[in-house]
Amino acid sequence: MIILLALGSFFYAIFGAYVPSVIFYLPFFFKNLNLNKYINSILPLTILISLLLAIIIQNDISYIVALKTTFLCLIYPISFNFGNYLSEKIDVYSNAKINKFLIFSNVLLIIIFVSKIFYYEPSAIARTYVGASLLFYFITLEKKIKLEISTPTFLFIILSIIALLINNSLTLYLYILGGLVTFIAIRLINLLKLSSFRINKKFFRFLIYIIIIFSLFLLLNSQVNLISERRFNNFINLWKAISSLDKKLLLSLAGGRFLSTYTQYVDFFSNPLDFSGFYLDAPIINPNNEYLPSLVKYTGLIEDIFLTRRGGALVPFLLFNLRILAFPFLFHIGFVLIRLQKYFKNNFDLRYKIFFSFFVFYILYTGFIASPTSLCLPWIVFGFVNSRVSLIKSKKDKKYLIS
């Protein structure tokens, strides 16, 4: 069981192709299906209606495309359910069993990160490493496991060295920086809401430490190239694009993922009732896209690569392919985020507030901006954290909250 839990959480690619990790959970999915929950009733019903509507209005849709789009739409509810299932297992496991899960998960991740068979790209390693780190850290917080020198800690240090130094990625540092910025922003907003504006000494020291560490990182990188020159230049260009609001430069980054995401959002919000490409999983970037030439020039790749590329993050994919029928998905994601925000806002432990900041940035960036559509881990973590909060509240209220 522990092996399947680890594989279902972290496995993501083989021989250069993405593989949704939740395929390892499918044997348990129907066994643990609770149709009284919104995510197990409304969302599958929405997908079924979308499929039937596509068959009616898209006369030439192929069965392969229809099945592929259906499965990609199911990534969110299945992954979220798996997160719930993993949370329930962790809740009843002893610390010894949890240690076994952490040990096997770290060993599996080390194998995935160093093996060419499971290699996809450095940013894939970054997304998996950050998701796994959030999951492991939240487990240790909730189960009150002391962070001491042990086998899981030693293995995680090795995993971190591989992710940070061997397979370093701009995406990984973007997650770290984004999480820190989110934490600082949330703290400042909370301070501004207070009648007396006083900066907590711990928060002030935290800011000083971050500035020092970030400065040392930039200095160290200039000496030993922790990040390759190309990726470091991308980081600098990302900063320039955001600070100067240079849309053309920004959409030239991330190997086309930013442009794909932007194009899907623009296409939806400009005409949400346009069902001409409904459910077809059609190519996103067309030859007439005004930002395509700058993307081709910046990356040095041929134009056809971007014209045939599908997908992007899951949320823009849903909006692009389901149009207004994607709203039930957005409603559920928004509802859960708001509920979690209320819970973590009332938790005064600084460790939980730091966790929530990195967690929110991870979900928003990975789910809404830049990641492969079939990536399951962010939604598994999303479901896991939501389930833990529900379990805590249910123990206090003596009843489960319906997610």
C-alpha positions in Angstrom: 0.0 0.0 0.0 2.8 2.5 0.9 4.5 1.8 -2.4 1.2 2.6 -4.3 0.7 5.8 -2.3 4.2 7.0 -3.2 3.9 6.1 -6.9 0.4 7.6 -7.1 1.8 10.9 -5.6 5.1 11.4 -7.4 5.5 9.4 -10.5 5.1 11.7 -13.5 7.1 10.6 -16.6 8.7 7.7 -18.5 10.8 7.7 -21.7 10.2 11.4 -22.1 6.4 11.3 -21.9 4.2 12.6 -19.0 2.2 9.9 -17.2 -0.5 11.0 -14.8 0.5 9.5 -11.4 -3.1 8.9 -10.3 -3.2 5.8 -12.6 -1.8 4.0 -9.6 -4.8 5.2 -7.6 -7.5 4.1 -10.1 -8.0 0.6 -8.5 -9.0 2.3 -5.3 -10.9 5.3 -6.8 -14.2 3.6 -7.4 -14.0 1.7 -4.1 -13.7 4.9 -2.1 -16.0 7.0 -4.3 -18.5 9.1 -2.2 -21.1 10.4 -4.6 -22.5 12.8 -1.8 -19.5 15.0 -2.3 -19.5 17.9 -4.9 -16.3 16.8 -6.5 -17.5 13.3 -7.1 -20.9 14.2 -8.4 -21.1 17.7 -10.0 -17.7 17.6 -11.7 -18.0 14.1 -13.3 -21.6 15.1 -14.3 -20.2 18.3 -15.9 -17.6 16.3 -17.8 -20.2 13.8 -19.0 -22.5 16.7 -20.2 -19.5 18.3 -22.0 -18.6 15.0 -23.7 -22.2 14.5 -24.9 -22.4 18.1 -26.1 -19.1 17.7 -28.0 -20.4 14.6 -29.8 -23.5 16.6 -30.8 -21.9 19.9 -32.0 -18.5 18.5 -33.2 -19.4 16.2 -36.0 -15.8 15.3 -36.9 -14.5 14.8 -33.4 -12.5 11.6 -33.1 -13.0 9.1 -30.3 -9.3 9.4 -29.4 -9.5 13.2 -28.9 -12.8 12.9 -27.0 -11.3 10.3 -24.6 -8.1 12.2 -24.1 -9.9 15.5 -23.3 -12.2 13.5 -20.9 -9.3 12.0 -19.1 -7.5 15.3 -18.8 -10.7 16.9 -17.3 -10.8 14.0 -14.8 -7.3 14.8 -13.6 -8.6 17.3 -11.1 -11.3 15.3 -9.3 -9.3 12.1 -9.3 -6.2 13.8 -8.0 -8.1 15.7 -5.4 -9.8 12.4 -4.3 -6.4 10.8 -4.0 -5.2 13.6 -1.8 -8.2 12.9 0.5 -7.4 9.2 0.5 -3.7 9.8 1.3 -4.7 12.1 4.1 -7.0 9.5 5.6 -4.3 6.9 5.5 -1.7 9.2 7.0 -4.2 10.1 9.8 -4.5 6.4 10.9 -0.8 5.5 10.3 1.6 5.2 13.2 4.7 7.3 13.1 6.7 4.2 12.1 4.5 3.7 9.1 4.7 7.4 8.2 8.4 7.1 8.3 8.3 4.2 5.9 6.2 6.3 3.5 8.6 9.2 3.8 11.6 6.9 3.2 10.1 5.1 0.2 8.9 8.4 -1.3 12.3 10.0 -1.0 14.0 6.9 -2.5 11.5 6.9 -5.3 12.1 10.6 -6.0 15.9 10.2 -6.0 15.6 7.5 -8.5 13.2 9.6 -10.7 15.5 12.6 -10.5 18.7 10.8 -11.5 17.4 8.3 -13.9 17.3 9.1 -17.6 14.3 6.7 -18.1 12.1 9.0 -15.9 13.7 12.3 -17.0 11.5 14.9 -18.7 12.9 18.4 -18.0 14.5 20.3 -15.1 11.3 22.3 -14.5 9.4 18.9 -14.0 11.9 18.0 -11.3 11.3 21.5 -9.7 7.5 21.1 -9.7 7.8 17.6 -8.2 10.4 18.6 -5.6 8.4 21.6 -4.4 5.1 19.6 -4.2 6.8 16.8 -2.4 8.5 19.2 0.1 5.2 20.9 0.9 3.5 17.5 1.4 6.3 16.1 3.6 6.5 19.3 5.7 2.7 19.5 6.3 2.8 15.8 7.4 5.5 16.5 9.9 3.6 19.6 11.2 0.3 17.8 11.5 1.6 14.6 13.0 4.0 16.6 15.2 7.0 14.6 14.0 10.2 16.2 15.2 12.6 17.2 12.4 15.8 15.4 13.6 18.6 13.5 12.0 17.0 10.4 10.8 16.8 8.3 7.6 13.9 10.4 6.0 15.8 13.6 6.8 19.1 12.3 5.4 17.3 11.1 2.2 15.5 14.4 1.8 18.9 16.3 2.1 20.2 14.1 -0.8 17.0 14.8 -2.7 17.4 18.6 -2.2 21.0 18.5 -3.3 20.0 16.8 -6.5 17.1 19.2 -7.1 19.1 22.4 -6.2 22.5 21.7 -7.6 22.5 18.8 -10.1 19.2 19.3 -11.9 18.9 23.0 -11.0 16.0 24.8 -12.7 14.9 28.4 -12.9 11.4 27.1 -12.0 12.6 25.9 -8.7 14.0 29.3 -7.7 10.9 30.9 -9.0 8.8 28.8 -6.6 11.1 29.7 -3.7 11.0 33.4 -4.5 7.3 33.4 -5.3 6.5 31.7 -1.9 8.6 34.3 -0.1 6.9 37.2 -1.9 3.5 35.7 -1.1 4.4 35.3 2.6 5.6 38.9 2.8 2.5 40.2 0.9 0.1 38.3 3.2 1.8 39.6 6.3 1.8 43.2 5.1 -1.9 43.0 4.1 -2.7 41.7 7.6 -0.6 44.5 9.2 -2.4 47.1 7.1 -5.7 45.8 8.4 -4.7 46.5 12.0 -5.5 49.8 13.5 -2.0 50.3 14.7 0.7 49.6 12.1 3.5 47.8 14.0 5.9 45.4 12.4 6.4 42.2 14.4 10.1 41.8 15.4 10.1 38.1 14.2 8.7 39.2 10.8 11.3 42.0 10.6 14.1 39.6 11.3 12.6 37.2 8.7 12.7 40.0 6.1 16.4 40.8 6.9 17.4 37.1 6.7 15.7 36.8 3.3 17.4 39.8 1.9 20.8 38.6 3.1 20.3 35.0 1.8 19.0 36.2 -1.6 22.0 38.6 -1.9 24.4 35.9 -1.0 22.7 33.6 -3.5 23.2 36.1 -6.3 26.8 36.6 -5.3 27.5 32.9 -5.1 25.8 32.3 -8.4 28.0 34.9 -10.1 31.1 32.9 -8.8 30.2 29.2 -9.2 27.1 29.3 -11.6 24.6 27.4 -9.4 22.2 28.1 -12.2 23.4 27.8 -15.8 24.1 31.1 -17.5 21.1 30.7 -19.9 18.7 30.0 -17.0 20.1 32.8 -14.9 19.6 35.2 -17.8 16.0 34.0 -18.1 15.6 34.8 -14.4 17.0 38.4 -15.0 14.7 38.8 -18.0 11.7 37.6 -16.0 12.4 40.2 -13.4 12.8 42.9 -16.1 9.6 41.8 -17.8 7.6 42.0 -14.6 9.1 45.2 -13.3 8.7 47.0 -16.6 5.4 45.3 -17.6 7.0 44.2 -20.8 4.4 41.7 -22.1 6.4 40.7 -25.2 9.4 39.7 -23.2 7.3 37.9 -20.5 5.5 35.9 -23.1 8.8 34.9 -24.7 9.9 33.0 -21.5 9.1 29.6 -20.2 9.5 27.8 -23.5 6.1 29.0 -24.8 4.1 28.0 -21.6 3.5 31.6 -20.7 2.2 32.4 -24.2 0.1 29.3 -24.3 -1.6 30.1 -21.0 -2.0 33.8 -21.9 -3.6 32.8 -25.3 -6.1 30.4 -23.6 -7.2 33.0 -21.1 -7.6 35.7 -23.7 -9.5 33.4 -26.0 -11.9 32.5 -23.3 -12.5 35.9 -21.8 -12.9 37.5 -25.2 -15.7 35.1 -26.2 -16.7 32.6 -23.4 -19.7 31.4 -25.5 -17.6 30.4 -28.6 -18.0 26.6 -28.8 -16.3 26.2 -32.2 -13.3 24.5 -30.6 -15.2 23.0 -27.7 -13.6 19.8 -26.3 -11.2 19.4 -29.3 -7.9 19.9 -27.5 -6.8 22.0 -30.5 -3.4 23.7 -30.8 -3.4 26.9 -28.8 -0.9 29.2 -30.6 -1.8 30.0 -34.2 0.6 31.4 -36.9 -1.0 34.8 -36.7 -0.2 35.2 -33.0 1.5 38.6 -32.6 3.9 37.3 -29.9 5.0 34.2 -31.7 7.9 35.8 -33.6 9.5 37.1 -30.4 9.0 33.7 -28.8 10.7 31.9 -31.7 13.6 34.5 -31.7 14.1 34.3 -28.0 14.1 30.5 -27.7 15.8 29.7 -31.0 13.3 26.9 -31.6 11.4 26.3 -34.9 7.9 27.8 -35.2 6.2 24.4 -35.8 7.1 23.3 -32.2 4.8 26.0 -30.8 2.1 25.6 -33.4 1.5 21.9 -32.6 1.8 22.2 -28.9 -1.3 21.6 -26.8 -2.1 22.0 -23.2 -0.6 24.3 -20.6 -1.7 24.4 -17.0 -4.9 22.6 -16.2 -7.2 25.6 -15.4 -6.6 27.5 -18.7 -6.9 24.1 -20.5 -10.4 23.7 -18.9 -11.4 27.2 -19.8 -10.1 26.8 -23.4 -11.8 23.4 -24.0 -14.9 23.5 -21.8 -15.7 27.3 -22.0 -18.4 28.2 -19.4 -18.7 24.6 -18.4 -15.4 24.9 -16.6 -17.0 27.1 -14.0 -17.9 24.2 -11.6 -14.2 23.4 -11.5 -13.3 27.0 -10.7 -16.0 27.2 -8.1 -14.6 24.2 -6.2 -11.0 25.4 -6.4 -12.0 28.9 -5.2 -14.2 27.5 -2.4 -11.5 25.3 -1.1 -8.9 28.1 -1.2 -11.1 30.5 0.7 -11.8 27.8 3.3 -8.1 27.0 3.7 -7.3 30.7 3.9 -9.7 31.2 6.8 -8.2 28.2 8.6 -4.6 29.2 8.2 -5.4 32.9 9.0 -6.6 31.8 12.4 -3.6 29.6 13.1 -1.0 31.8 14.8 1.9 29.3 14.4 4.4 31.0 12.0 5.3 27.6 10.5 1.8 27.2 9.2 1.7 30.7 7.8 5.0 30.1 5.9 3.6 26.8 4.7 0.4 28.3 3.5 2.2 31.1 1.5 4.4 28.6 -0.4 1.4 26.3 -0.8 -0.8 29.0 -2.3 1.9 30.1 -4.8 2.5 26.5 -5.8 -1.1 25.9 -6.5 -1.7 29.2 -8.4 1.5 29.0 -10.4 1.3 25.3 -11.3 -2.4 25.0 -11.7 -3.2 28.4 -13.3 0.0 29.5 -15.2 2.7 27.0 -16.2 2.8 23.2 -16.0 1.8 20.2 -18.1 -2.0 19.7 -18.1 -1.7 16.1 -16.9 0.4 16.9 -13.8 -1.4 15.5 -10.8 0.8 16.4 -7.8 -0.5 20.0 -7.2 -4.1 18.8 -7.0 -3.0 15.8 -4.8 -1.4 18.2 -2.3 -4.5 20.5 -2.6 -6.8 17.6 -1.7 -4.5 16.4 1.0 -4.3 19.8 2.8 -8.1 20.3 2.4 -8.8 16.8 3.9 -6.4 17.5 6.8 -8.2 20.7 7.6 -11.6 19.0 7.3 -10.5 16.2 9.6 -9.3 18.7 12.2 -12.6 20.6 12.0 -14.6 17.4 12.1 -12.9 16.3 15.3 -13.8 19.7 16.8 -17.3 19.8 15.5 -17.8 16.0 15.7 -18.9 15.9 12.1 -17.2 15.9 8.6 -17.5 19.0 6.4 -18.6 18.1 2.8 -15.9 19.2 0.3 
